């Protein structure tokens, strides 16, 4: 496959119009993604290819290779053509991939703006398949911004478009959705699901000989294997990535391969090997990686490795580089990476037996955690101090109006004494009010934080984060329990008698709750259509009967008669599985494959 063949193929399906149709765009893209480096080196575009679309493909190819400066230049040149017709298909294509480039630049707010504009363009052109890509990219941005509910909504929208489409969706679009699902479930630590989607995305890339998207998909697959603690498979995956990247001179993916191998060496406690890999990754990062988050993680991992071999000065040098990057890293992940960096710094100083610096780092760490609360409290204190100062001025003015006679002096003294008492009373009242306001604020903020952190707003149930914490409590006190993971099926059926999927989901959640106790049972929504149920002091057989009652309730509910579910059970008597979620998900996959629509107790 070479560039002349691509041009010839384009001419075969071209309609000789100035503006490319969506079909022409997708067909040309399907050829270009097989040879991205040839697109990058081509001097002239084919005659019938839109300029904005052509330059965007060149920018994507440069980004893939790891030439960030060239990618930026191509995007900037294409922008001039995009401004001429911002709602065209080619402009939407530019906005779509420019959004992901903004993620690499650490500019998540800009990425969000670009993706909104891409949606407008594709909506205007009624390009539903490209709109699916937009939702997939929007989900990636939301994951980076830690807006997981928004990410879920975007992925649901993408899947809804795919299920409703009257024509077959192209492989690249499906690949983007699967890759976004991988990133979403990987962040939520649902590794079985993440790996399932990662393998599907990889297969689509291989089937289409899609090199341009294939290595990014490979990166997510390797990362999922690493986080699932499948170290041997992850090591093999990263080794393959590094070999391909080295052979084709792709420094961006050399960085990922070496960085991943360094993390695996760290987990194996092979610290000298980890340092070698991570230092090689640093040498490959020049221009190829500019996202501060990736650089901070690399520096921190290298600091950990140096600390383990007692090279404390080198470790502190890496942490200093991370802190320098954090000064200009203005987005929602700043807090997390700052805490990680400060915690590692404190550990390094402790290992170095530098107690004063350890205390200083921990103080900064704690100070950073409390910074937001302090800012809010300062506002209340400032307003209260202003009121106290105003009262002092009134007292000062009252005391300055003295008489000339003894009687006037006595009256003045009495007035001052009386005003002073009043001032003290007001001060006491203000102090009490301040304390009440601060207490109320902290409690309100705590309640709001708990609500935002622990509630699923689609169903009103608790979410996965709350479940993880409660399960840890149950495990720590060694309480007996039975637990089920169920997945609803049929919420998006084509028979739209009950059109709102969200309303159907909420009604199903209410029916689940009716089958369980308010005090000893916990029902949580843990992903799109999955619910986990934890029942203390209950046997698996009893839990299975409760779920059978829920199944009957679904049948009796006219609005949900097309909804079913599959489920897998586990209990404390079976022992410790390590990662209970991975075990439950594995069981559920087995049930859906061999006994769909059933609830199985293994």
Secondary structure, DSSP 8 states (H G I E B T S, - for coil): --HHHHHHHHHHH--S-SS--HHHHHHHHHHHTT-HHHHHH-SS--TTS-HHHHHHHHHHHHHHHT-HHHHHHHHHHHHHHHHHSTTSHHHHHHHHHHHHHHHHTT-HHHHHHHHHHHHHHHHHTT-HHHHHHHHHHHHHHHHHTT-HHHHHHHHHHHHHHHHH-SS---HHHHHHHHHHHHHHHHHTT-HHHHHHHHHHHHHHHHHTT-HHHHHHHHHHHHHHHHHTT-HHHHHHHHHHHHHHHHHTT-HHHHHHHHHHHHHHHHHTT-HHHHHHHHHHHHHH-TTT---HHHHHHHHHHHHHHHHHTT-HHHHHHHHHHHHHHHTT--STTHHHHHHHHHHHHHHHHHHTT-HHHHHHHHHHHHHHHHHHHHHHHHHHHHHHHHHHHHHHHHHHHHHT---SSHHHHHHHHHHHHHHHHHHHHHHHHHHHHHHHHHHHHHHHHHHHHHHHHHB-TTTSSB-HHHHHHHHHHHHHTT--EEEEEEEEE-TT-S-TTS--HHHHHHHHHHHHHHTS-TTTEEEEE-SSSEEEEEEET--HHHHHHHHHHHHHHHHH-GGGTT-EEEEEEEEGGG---SSHHHHHHHHHHHHHHHSTT-EEE-
